[in-house]
Amino acid sequence: MDQPLSNGAAVAGTVELGDLTVNRMGFGAMRLCGDSAWGRPRDPGHASRVLHRAVELGVNFIDTADSYGPETNETMISQALYPYPSGVVIGTKGGLVRPNRRSWIPDGRPEHLRRAIEGSLQRLRLERIDLYQFHAPDPNVPFIESVGALADLQRSGKIRHIGLSNVTVAQLNLARTITPIASVQNTYNLRDRTSEDVLAACERLGIAFLPWYPLGGKRGLKAANIRQLALRRGLTHAALSLAWLLAKSPLMLPIPGTRSIDHLEANVLAAALKLAPEDFDDLE
Ligand SMILES: NC(=O)c1ccc[n+]([C@@H]2O[C@H](COP(=O)([O-])OP(=O)(O)OC[C@H]3O[C@@H](n4cnc5c(N)ncnc54)[C@H](OP(=O)(O)O)[C@@H]3O)[C@@H](O)[C@H]2O)c1
């Protein structure tokens, strides 16, 4: 394997997910489904090669959800990687349902979460899920009831660590009154910093923050200042975005998504980039 890339995901150091330690360049598997995170990919063999290459490059945190596909993303991961190489941590999520490709509907009812986790365990071929993230609060279910259901599932041994996604600081604090929380996954990138307060809360608590849309999603980060600075530094906007995220906080665990092995390799290489202080000023 090419030297600079070998174990490249470890170059930016590690972060703790409870008692687990993972390299600080993860992989978001959602894009390995069909378009709109719906169905199977056109070339499942290629999706499998992307997952294998990620692990070869030292990526040992893979993010998925039962709603990606739905279900197919988790199945693809186990078909590609089971038995999982030592140290590989799969973080999945539950609490959203997909009646069609356009809809993502919250379902935080305890009975739904109990069913959802059984499905994820089966598809991922696991007896316990290392990181189970509540995908999004359900406005029709008291948040504490949803989190309480996950705490019960943790006590029964089906979940190792509980994470939250798409939450406010108040929700994070509320969840912590009944169970330890290992991570938060909210949207965060150079353009969208609405979760700055949640990141700050994670830093105070010493828990991992997983920025989703780290590259700005499918549209990418096309703002002029990002493009110009990337050009000046001889970087792509993707590399600049990832380097900025990693430098922003030692608890940041980016999970960029891609279907391309070239992009995956470039994203892992970004773990080694160091930005200058003036780069940060330009990006404020
Ligand atoms: N918790 C939530 O509610 C939530 C919501 C959305 C996503 N997520 C998670 O976050 C992960 C990442 O989000 P995402 O995939 O939607 O967005 P993203 O990582 O911000 O961006 C992915 C897009 O960037 C492109 N890309 C990737 N690497 C690139 C590179 N080096 N150069 C140029 N383009 C590049 C990809 O296209 P190519 O395929 O062509 O590379 C894809 O279109 C998902 O996989 C999922 O696990 C969570």
The ligand as an ORCA input file, in Angstrom:
! r2SCAN-3c Opt
* xyz 0 1
  N     -27.325     12.722     11.342
  C     -27.900     13.175     10.252
  O     -29.038     13.652     10.281
  C     -27.155     13.093      8.961
  C     -27.619     13.764      7.814
  C     -26.857     13.670      6.642
  C     -25.686     12.933      6.620
  N     -25.269     12.275      7.758
  C     -24.030     11.503      7.795
  O     -22.971     12.343      7.378
  C     -22.211     11.690      6.364
  C     -21.591     12.712      5.431
  O     -22.600     13.470      4.821
  P     -22.789     13.558      3.259
  O     -22.142     12.434      2.562
  O     -24.246     13.764      3.033
  O     -22.105     14.943      2.892
  P     -20.575     15.426      2.787
  O     -19.648     14.421      3.365
  O     -20.554     16.809      3.293
  O     -20.382     15.523      1.220
  C     -20.488     14.439      0.375
  C     -20.430     14.994     -1.038
  O     -19.135     15.510     -1.273
  C     -18.548     14.833     -2.383
  N     -17.151     14.593     -2.032
  C     -16.645     13.771     -1.076
  N     -15.301     13.844     -1.029
  C     -14.938     14.727     -1.984
  C     -13.695     15.219     -2.430
  N     -12.540     14.835     -1.891
  N     -13.692     16.117     -3.459
  C     -14.834     16.536     -4.019
  N     -16.057     16.110     -3.639
  C     -16.111     15.211     -2.627
  C     -19.329     13.564     -2.567
  O     -19.391     13.212     -3.923
  P     -18.599     11.917     -4.508
  O     -19.390     10.715     -4.126
  O     -18.575     12.197     -5.981
  O     -17.238     11.955     -3.888
  C     -20.725     13.951     -2.063
  O     -21.489     14.539     -3.097
  C     -23.227     10.758      5.692
  O     -22.604      9.699      5.012
  C     -24.017     10.275      6.879
  O     -23.331      9.198      7.497
  C     -25.985     12.369      8.906
*
